[in-house]
Amino acid sequence: MQKIVGVRRVDDKNIYYFSTNTELELDSKVVVNFEEFQTLATVVRVDPKVDESKAEEIKKIVRVATDADVKKFDELRKKAKANIPSIKKKSLELGLMMKFVGAEYSLDNSKIVITFSSEERVDFRQFLKDLASMLKTRIELKQIGQRDEVKVCGGVGPCGQPCCCARFLNDFEHVTVKMAKVQGLSLSPTKINGICGRLMCCLGYESEVYEEILARMPKVNSEVKTEKGKGIVVYNDILRERVSVKRQAEGDTFVVEDFALEEVEFEGHPAKKPEKKKEEKPVEEVKEVQEKTEKPQENKQNKNAHEKHKDFKKKDKAFDKKAEIKDNNEVEVMELGSKENKPSGGHKKGFHFKPKNKNKQKSYNNKN
């Protein structure tokens, strides 16, 4: 039955998982193929919990290391270390700006992996040819960043302790300047940068705690209410959860006093009871309420439309009424818009007067 174990390489804090058919104990030495590079590793975990999706990618351990393997590994390490000065000398002859961090031979002595860092792009084609003729083996150059360089070489941080990356960190976490601002630290590069020249990894350790406490505290320059009266926040002591408030004393004098977070009232204070949220009604009840509210609106709209229709009818009736003239000239007002009712040049604009009978048409024309 296959078992999964976690192993760690020499001078590498990361843990890599391999499968095996044999029973292995902690601190036992094994030979593994790490990125097509055979090396020695130490078992640090037995039967660890591994994601099932990654179970198929796990490689097998080559074999359990013997005393001969351990002895050969130590000899190859010393040989690689002795070759570093000659490698540096060759790079300087070619004018290459490379900083060599380390070198390691494969356990089967098939190739050597040389690790270096550089701020510029390096053209090492001629460098590889010269090294191959000098070392008489296959060469692999591996470029790493400044953080990885400190992780391999080690060092002492500004706190006086060994660097976290070289001591216990497996992976580098994302660190931002915002984390330093939240913690109230100086933004000077000499204060927040590590020996690698990048932001210190320890900035991310307490960032979440600071953000959580600050969310419960009033903002600086905001107005708050205390037992002794109103005042303005001038400073927040995050670790002790205390607020420094400036308030007016007698006359034109001001006093700055410290208060516990519980003793200060401000907008959005966590001590205030939040308003009770309305209970969500079932979907069926919500539909019924919507129908009831929508119906009166529909009735009101229909009523308004009906009243408008009535007004139009009244106007049409008033327009269709006949106008009577007592001076024996009875005329009627014709409805506008029809072909027959075009206004004539001598009559009032918008109306066409027409006698009712032919007998009176002559008298009407004579008068005009």
C-alpha positions in Angstrom: 0.0 0.0 0.0 1.3 3.4 -1.0 1.9 6.0 1.7 2.6 9.7 1.4 5.5 11.4 3.3 6.7 14.9 3.5 10.4 15.5 2.9 12.7 18.5 3.2 16.0 19.0 1.3 19.2 20.3 2.8 19.1 24.1 3.2 15.5 24.3 2.0 12.6 25.1 4.4 9.9 24.0 2.0 8.2 20.6 2.4 7.7 18.3 -0.6 5.5 15.3 -0.8 6.4 11.9 -2.2 4.8 8.5 -2.2 6.5 5.3 -1.0 5.7 1.6 -0.5 8.0 1.1 2.5 7.6 2.1 6.1 9.5 5.3 6.9 10.2 7.0 10.2 10.9 10.6 10.9 14.4 11.9 10.2 15.2 9.0 7.9 17.2 9.8 4.8 15.8 9.1 1.3 16.9 9.7 -2.3 14.4 11.7 -4.4 14.2 13.2 -7.9 13.6 16.9 -7.4 12.9 18.6 -10.8 15.0 16.1 -12.7 17.7 16.5 -10.1 18.6 13.6 -7.8 19.4 14.6 -4.3 19.2 13.6 -0.7 16.2 14.6 1.6 15.0 14.0 5.2 11.5 12.7 6.1 9.8 15.3 8.3 6.1 14.2 8.0 4.5 10.8 8.0 0.9 10.3 6.6 0.2 14.0 6.1 -3.1 15.3 4.8 -2.7 16.1 1.1 -5.3 17.5 -1.3 -6.8 14.7 -3.4 -6.5 16.7 -6.6 -2.7 16.8 -6.2 -2.4 13.1 -5.3 -1.8 12.0 -8.9 1.0 14.5 -9.3 3.0 13.1 -6.3 6.2 11.3 -7.4 7.7 8.2 -5.9 10.8 8.1 -3.7 13.7 6.6 -5.5 15.0 4.6 -2.6 16.0 4.8 1.0 19.4 6.4 1.3 22.3 4.2 2.4 25.5 5.2 4.2 27.3 5.3 0.8 24.7 7.8 -0.5 25.1 10.0 2.5 28.9 9.9 2.2 28.8 10.7 -1.5 26.4 13.6 -1.0 28.8 15.2 1.6 31.7 14.8 -0.8 29.8 16.4 -3.7 28.8 19.3 -1.5 32.4 20.1 -0.6 33.4 19.8 -4.3 30.6 22.2 -5.4 31.6 24.7 -2.7 35.3 24.6 -3.8 34.3 25.3 -7.4 32.5 28.6 -6.6 35.6 30.9 -6.6 36.7 29.7 -10.0 33.1 30.2 -11.3 33.1 33.8 -10.0 36.5 34.5 -11.6 35.2 33.3 -15.0 32.2 35.5 -14.8 34.3 38.6 -14.0 36.5 37.9 -17.0 33.5 38.0 -19.2 32.2 41.2 -17.5 29.0 39.6 -16.2 27.3 41.2 -13.2 26.3 37.9 -11.4 26.2 37.2 -7.7 26.6 33.5 -7.0 24.6 32.1 -4.1 25.4 28.4 -4.3 26.2 25.3 -6.3 25.0 21.7 -5.9 25.9 18.5 -7.7 23.4 15.9 -8.5 23.7 12.7 -6.4 24.5 10.7 -9.6 27.1 13.4 -10.6 25.3 13.9 -13.9 25.1 17.7 -13.6 25.7 20.8 -11.4 23.1 23.4 -10.6 24.5 26.9 -10.0 22.2 29.4 -8.3 22.8 33.2 -8.9 21.1 36.5 -8.6 21.4 39.6 -10.8 19.6 42.9 -11.2 20.2 43.0 -14.9 19.6 40.6 -17.8 22.6 38.3 -18.3 23.8 36.8 -21.6 25.6 33.7 -20.4 26.0 31.7 -23.6 29.8 32.1 -23.7 29.9 31.7 -19.9 28.2 28.2 -20.2 30.7 27.1 -22.8 33.7 28.1 -20.7 32.2 26.4 -17.6 31.5 23.2 -19.4 35.1 22.9 -20.6 36.3 23.7 -17.1 34.0 21.4 -15.0 33.6 18.6 -17.5 29.9 18.1 -16.7 26.4 19.3 -17.6 25.6 22.8 -16.1 22.3 24.4 -15.2 22.1 28.0 -14.2 19.2 29.0 -12.0 18.4 32.7 -11.3 16.6 33.7 -8.1 15.3 36.9 -6.6 16.6 39.0 -3.7 14.2 37.4 -1.2 15.3 33.9 -2.2 18.9 34.9 -1.9 18.5 35.8 1.7 16.5 32.6 2.3 19.4 30.5 1.0 22.2 32.5 2.6 20.5 33.5 5.8 21.2 36.6 7.8 20.1 38.7 10.8 17.2 41.1 10.6 16.7 44.5 12.1 15.1 42.9 15.2 18.3 41.1 16.0 16.9 37.6 15.2 17.7 35.4 12.2 15.7 36.1 9.2 12.2 34.6 9.2 12.6 33.3 5.6 15.7 31.4 6.5 14.4 30.1 9.8 10.8 28.9 9.4 8.9 30.5 6.4 8.0 28.1 3.7 6.5 30.6 1.2 6.7 34.3 0.9 3.5 36.1 1.6 2.3 39.3 -0.2 3.4 42.3 1.8 2.3 45.9 1.0 3.0 49.4 2.3 -0.7 49.6 3.5 0.2 47.1 6.3 2.8 49.5 7.6 0.4 52.4 7.5 -2.3 50.5 9.4 0.2 49.7 12.2 1.4 53.3 12.4 5.0 52.6 11.4 7.4 55.0 9.8 7.3 54.6 6.0 11.1 55.2 5.7 12.7 52.4 3.7 15.4 51.9 6.4 12.6 51.1 8.9 10.3 48.8 7.0 12.8 47.1 4.6 14.7 43.9 5.4 18.3 43.0 4.5 17.0 41.8 1.1 15.9 45.4 0.3 12.2 44.4 0.1 9.4 45.0 2.7 9.9 42.9 5.8 7.8 39.7 5.9 6.9 40.3 9.6 4.7 43.3 8.5 2.0 40.8 7.5 1.9 38.9 10.8 -0.3 41.3 12.8 -1.9 43.2 10.0 -5.3 41.5 10.3 -5.4 42.1 14.1 -4.7 45.8 13.6 -7.4 46.2 10.9 -9.9 44.4 13.1 -9.3 46.7 16.1 -9.2 49.9 13.9 -12.6 49.0 12.5 -14.0 49.3 16.1 -12.2 52.6 16.9 -13.2 56.2 15.9 -11.3 57.9 13.2 -8.7 60.6 14.1 -10.1 64.2 13.9 -13.7 62.9 14.4 -16.0 64.1 17.1 -16.8 61.8 20.0 -18.8 62.0 23.2 -17.2 61.2 26.6 -18.3 61.3 30.3 -16.7 64.8 30.5 -18.2 66.2 27.4 -17.6 66.2 23.6 -14.2 66.3 22.1 -12.0 65.5 19.0 -9.9 62.3 18.6 -6.2 63.1 18.3 -4.7 59.6 18.7 -5.7 55.9 18.8 -3.7 53.5 20.9 -4.5 50.3 19.0 -2.7 47.8 21.2 -4.3 49.1 24.5 -7.6 50.0 22.7 -7.6 53.5 24.2 -8.5 56.8 22.6 -6.9 60.2 23.2 -9.5 63.0 23.1 -8.9 66.7 23.0 -11.8 68.7 24.7 -12.3 72.3 25.7 -11.8 73.1 29.3 -12.3 76.5 31.0 -12.0 79.4 28.7 -9.7 78.9 25.7 -7.7 76.1 27.2 -7.8 72.5 25.8 -7.1 69.2 27.6 -6.1 65.9 26.1 -7.3 62.9 28.1 -7.2 59.1 27.5 -10.4 57.0 27.5 -11.0 53.4 27.1 -12.8 52.4 23.9 -15.9 51.4 25.9 -16.1 54.9 27.5 -16.3 56.7 24.2 -19.5 57.2 22.1 -19.3 57.9 18.4 -21.2 57.2 15.2 -20.9 53.6 14.4 -19.9 52.6 17.9 -19.9 48.7 18.3 -21.5 49.1 21.7 -24.7 50.6 20.2 -27.4 48.1 19.6 -27.9 47.6 15.9 -31.4 48.2 14.6 -33.5 45.1 14.3 -33.8 43.9 10.8 -37.2 43.3 9.5 -38.0 39.6 9.3 -38.1 38.5 5.7 -41.5 37.4 4.7 -42.1 34.3 2.6 -42.3 34.8 -1.2 -46.1 34.1 -1.3 -46.9 36.8 1.3 -44.6 39.3 -0.6 -46.5 38.6 -3.8 -49.9 39.2 -2.1 -48.7 42.5 -0.7 -47.4 43.6 -4.1 -50.7 42.7 -5.7 -52.7 44.7 -3.1 -50.5 47.8 -3.6 -50.5 47.5 -7.3 -54.3 47.3 -7.7 -55.1 50.7 -6.2 -52.5 52.3 -8.4 -54.1 50.6 -11.5 -57.6 51.7 -10.4 -56.3 55.3 -9.9 -54.7 55.3 -13.3 -57.9 53.9 -14.9 -60.0 56.6 -13.1 -57.7 59.4 -14.3 -57.9 58.0 -17.9 -61.8 57.8 -17.6 -62.0 61.4 -16.4 -59.8 62.6 -19.2 -62.0 60.8 -21.7 -65.1 62.5 -20.3 -63.5 66.0 -20.6 -62.8 65.2 -24.3 -66.4 64.2 -24.9 -67.7 67.4 -23.3 -65.4 69.5 -25.5 -66.6 67.6 -28.6 -70.3 68.2 -27.6 -69.7 71.9 -27.0 -68.0 72.2 -30.3 -70.9 70.4 -32.2 -73.6 72.7 -30.8 -75.4 74.9 -33.3 -75.2 78.7 -32.9 -78.5 80.6 -33.5 -78.6 84.2 -34.8 -81.9 86.1 -34.2 -81.4 88.6 -37.1 -83.0 86.1 -39.6 -79.5 84.7 -40.3 -79.4 81.3 -38.7 -76.0 79.7 -39.1 -74.4 76.6 -37.6 -70.8 76.0 -36.5 -69.2 73.2 -38.5 -66.7 70.8 -37.0 -63.1 71.5 -37.9 -60.9 68.9 -39.4 -63.2 67.7 -42.2 -62.6 68.5 -45.9 -65.8 70.7 -46.1 -64.8 72.9 -43.2 -61.8 74.8 -44.6 -61.7 78.4 -43.4 -62.5 81.0 -46.1 -60.6 84.2 -46.5 -63.5 86.5 -45.5 -64.6 84.7 -42.4 -63.3 84.2 -38.9 -60.4 81.8 -38.8 -61.3 78.3 -37.8 -65.1 78.6 -38.7 -67.2 78.4 -41.9 -70.7 79.9 -41.7 -73.3 78.3 -43.9 -77.0 79.3 -44.2 -79.5 76.6 -43.2 -81.9 76.9 -46.2 -81.7 78.1 -49.7 -84.5 80.7 -49.3 -82.5 82.7 -46.8 -79.2 82.4 -48.8 -80.1 85.4 -51.1 -80.9 87.8 -48.2 -77.7 86.7 -46.5 -75.7 87.4 -49.6 -77.4 90.8 -50.2 -76.6 92.0 -46.7 -73.0 91.1 -47.2 
